[in-house]
């Protein structure tokens, strides 16, 4: 997942759809969509948002509702994002070329950390 996060950061704004396609494939059937949507519809929901060019909305739809997150544009034009999952696992992105890809990269890194931390407990 960290390799995919690195890749998302390199994508140009007109390549963001590719980041979502690869992320959805990597996440599989993880239930992360906004409340009220069935888990089976998560990928479809995010895909529809990304297909319509609503990349920031698509990225936000992947972030769990109980997660803490922020993001913004740096002075040099790069984008940064931070995400802390409900488990306490957190990560950031500081090299993305768009805000949506910064959020995706931070989310992927946080999920990777969460998996590592959970595997240590079992």
C-alpha positions, 0 to 999 in steps of 0.5 A: 500500500505504501508503494501505491501511496507513493504512486498516487503522489506522482500522478498529475491532476489529469491522471487522478482517475488512475489513482482511484482505480488502483486504490479501489482494487487494492482496498477490495471490498472495504466498507468505508463509504459514507453512512447510509450506503451498503458496503457493496456500493462503496466502490461504485460510489467512489467510482461514480464520484471519480468518473464525474471529476469530483476527485476530492469528494471521492477521496473523502468518501474513502476516509472513515467517518470517525477518522481525523483528517486535514489537507491543503496546498503548500506554498510551492504548489504541492499538496499535503494531507494528514489522516488519523484512523479511529485505531490511532494509526496515522500518516501524511502526504507532502508531495502530491500534485493534487489534494485528492491524491494527497488524501489517498496517499495519506489514507493508504499509508495510515491503513498500511500502518494499521495493518502492521500494528494489528498484526503485531497484536495477533 
